[in-house]
Amino acid sequence: MERVVGGDPRFAWEGPLLRAADPRGLDLREAPYVVFDLETTGSSAREGGITELGALKLVRGRVVDRFSTLVNPGRPIEPFVARLTGITDEMVSGAPPAREVIPRFEEFAEGSVLVAHNAGFDCSFLAAARGGRGLPNPVLDTLRLARLLVPGLRRYRLSALVSHFGVRQAPNHRALADAAATAGVFLHLLRLLRAAGVGSVGEALALRGGGARRIPPQKRHLAEGLPASCGVYYFLDGGGGVLYVGKAKNLRARVRTYFNGGDGRRKVRRLVEEVAAVRFRTTGTELEALLLEAREIRRLSPRYNTAGREEGGRWYIGFPRGEPYPVPERVSGEEAGDGFLLLLGPYRSAGMVDACVEALGRIFPLRRCSGEGGPCLYGQMGRCAPCMGMESGEYAREVVGGVAALLRGEDGGGRLEALRRERDRLAAALEFEAAARLRDLVSGIERLRLARTLGTSGVPQAVVAPSTEPGMVEVFAFEGGGLLAHGGFEAGDEEGLRGFAARARAARRGGSGGGVDEARVVLAYLRRRSGLVEVARLDGGDGGLLEAARRVGRAGGMVQ
């Protein structure tokens, strides 16, 4: 086994560590929101468990994605709760446990503002399922916002607010339906927030109750005079040194959140105490601001910046050494070492790695049993290599090597495409829960492939994504993690796309690794967008790019 892959440098790598942007500085109308609801076994997070989780992702007031699953709480459901929700012990007995569901939900909600009605209740169960640690996302509570913005109501239960605002979706004690009802209420509250002069997420967070922290008046003037446009801001100390660099779609709104108490984190409080001046640079687009921020952080290394530093989780997909048929598993940075024949990573998200490992089990005939006795059930279905008679050397080439190739961006056997077709078949058959699970698995492996491809390849590659402009696609060219070119085109504009490919090849820098931050930034930017993303090599002609643009265009209904 070691002879097959041990000496191949393509089978070990360092990938970009992705981090979603903090939404606190975004305009209320532009921020992504995940409105969610839980059903539980009872009223105590300490003694109870989650039975169902439902969520809607909202972008600019529209639902762009859904998350819905039953959850096995590992304990009985109280009879009263079962009668109220209709969720029984039998219904959840075969459902995934919270330890599998919560990482998937973290991925779904990453970079978004969480919204819930009586959010403290739901968040307490999420924290209990995560070992006492809450999610890092900012949280808006529609119960508290309604009490502030709609004074005088007799009751502020979700059903009362649905009736007050005339929301069509009524709550029915099932997670996805209640999340939809909460989303309807929240959109009305957003309108009231804007009418009250609250412009950003950070300002809305400052209204959650208990009042905003006090900011000295001499600090507040630092936010005056900034433009309401995209750009990068610099917080300076008394000696002119750069304390912090950040980006914003609206510089004025973002910087104001620091000086109105909208962000109560301890690190931010210390930063505000030290700030003596604010500088800024405007940019034409949000992406330009993101890239400038990354370059300035790398150039200046400000004391209060953590973006771009390797902190937090580092996770790998590992094949253990010394086994004839090794099976991939999630490996932490502390566990990584000589005990593994092959390590793919690192990646920041454990949930994304878990989804990818599960998907690999559907794509490749991984070992499923101890090998004792006759062929196992998976072997009879052609999904357990030893039970299918595959030798260990062939397993190393076809399975271990195939996993590495797939995560490099290669799919010669069409395995991932087959998984996509099965996902679409389930959705067409109205088996939505199974289709959503498969969608999450495909998404996890596609994101790992994309990170790997852009972060390490010395070959110029193009990423094609849907544009925010109707009828257009957005194209990014990378080499070794560095951005070579970026442009927007009509999906069928062959001349424009060929010209883009020529410019990207002319801009090649040679080597790799000089701009890994740029790949990380663009990937984080694309993760906030919905829709198909395609990768095409640019070193073998333009056909791959043209076909990728057509596929993305067809997925968005732009070209025939």
RARARA-V595335 format. One record per backbone hydrogen bond with DSSP energy under -1.0 kcal/mol. CO is the residue of the C=O (numbers start at 1). NH is the residue of the N-H. Records with the same first field share a line. If there is no record, write none. Layout:
# RARARA-V595335
CO = NH, NH
This chain:
# RARARA-V595335
1 = 5
2 = 6
5 = 8
8 = 11
9 = 12
23 = 26
24 = 202
26 = 201
27 = 30, 31
32 = 113
33 = 58
34 = 115
35 = 56
37 = 54
39 = 51, 52
41 = 78
44 = 48
49 = 41
51 = 71
52 = 39
53 = 69
54 = 37
55 = 67
56 = 35
57 = 64
58 = 33
59 = 62
62 = 59
65 = 57
67 = 55
69 = 53
78 = 82
79 = 83
80 = 84
81 = 85
82 = 86
88 = 92
92 = 95
96 = 72
97 = 100, 101
98 = 102
101 = 105
102 = 106
103 = 107
104 = 108
105 = 109
109 = 112
113 = 34
114 = 140
115 = 36
116 = 142
118 = 121
119 = 123
120 = 124
121 = 125
122 = 126
123 = 127
124 = 128
125 = 129
127 = 132
128 = 131
138 = 114
140 = 116
141 = 145
142 = 146
143 = 147
144 = 148
145 = 149
146 = 150
157 = 161
158 = 162
159 = 163
160 = 164
161 = 165
162 = 166, 167
174 = 178
175 = 179
176 = 180
177 = 181
178 = 182
179 = 183
180 = 184
181 = 185
182 = 186
183 = 187
184 = 188
185 = 189
186 = 190
187 = 191
188 = 192
189 = 193
190 = 194
191 = 195
192 = 196
193 = 198
194 = 197
199 = 28
200 = 204
201 = 205
202 = 206
204 = 207
205 = 208
216 = 219, 220
219 = 222
220 = 223
221 = 224
227 = 229, 252
229 = 251
230 = 283
231 = 248
232 = 281
233 = 246
234 = 279
235 = 243, 244
236 = 276, 277
237 = 240
241 = 237
243 = 304
244 = 235
246 = 233
248 = 231
250 = 254
251 = 255
252 = 256
253 = 257
255 = 258
257 = 262
265 = 269
266 = 270
267 = 271
268 = 272
269 = 273
270 = 274
271 = 275
277 = 236
279 = 234
281 = 232
285 = 289
286 = 290
287 = 291
288 = 292
289 = 293
290 = 294
291 = 295
292 = 296
293 = 297
294 = 298
295 = 299
296 = 300
297 = 301
302 = 305
306 = 309
309 = 311
314 = 333
315 = 347
316 = 331
317 = 344
318 = 329
319 = 341, 342
329 = 318
331 = 316
332 = 336
337 = 340
339 = 321
342 = 319
344 = 317
347 = 315
349 = 353
350 = 354
351 = 355
352 = 356
353 = 357
354 = 358
355 = 359
356 = 360
357 = 361
359 = 362, 363
360 = 364
364 = 366
365 = 385
376 = 380
377 = 381
378 = 383
379 = 382
384 = 388
385 = 390
386 = 389
391 = 395
392 = 396
393 = 397
394 = 398
395 = 399, 400
396 = 401
399 = 403
400 = 404
401 = 405
402 = 406
403 = 407
405 = 410
406 = 409
411 = 414
414 = 418
415 = 419
416 = 420
417 = 421
418 = 422
419 = 423
420 = 424
421 = 425
422 = 426
423 = 427
424 = 428
425 = 429
426 = 431
427 = 430
430 = 432
431 = 435
432 = 436
433 = 437
434 = 438
435 = 439
436 = 440
437 = 441
438 = 442
439 = 443
440 = 444
441 = 445
442 = 446
443 = 447
444 = 448
445 = 449
446 = 450
447 = 451
448 = 452
449 = 453
450 = 454
451 = 455
452 = 456
453 = 457
454 = 481
457 = 480
460 = 538
461 = 478
462 = 536
463 = 476
464 = 534
465 = 474
469 = 472
472 = 467
473 = 489
474 = 465
475 = 487
476 = 463
477 = 484, 485
478 = 461
479 = 482
480 = 513
481 = 519
482 = 479
485 = 477
487 = 475
489 = 473
490 = 493
492 = 494
493 = 497
494 = 498
495 = 499
496 = 500
497 = 501
498 = 502
499 = 503
500 = 504
501 = 505
502 = 506
503 = 507
505 = 508
515 = 518, 519
516 = 520
517 = 521
518 = 522
519 = 523
520 = 524
521 = 525
522 = 526
523 = 527
526 = 529
534 = 464
536 = 462
542 = 546
543 = 547
544 = 548
545 = 549
546 = 550
547 = 551
548 = 552
549 = 553
550 = 554
551 = 555
552 = 556
553 = 558
554 = 557
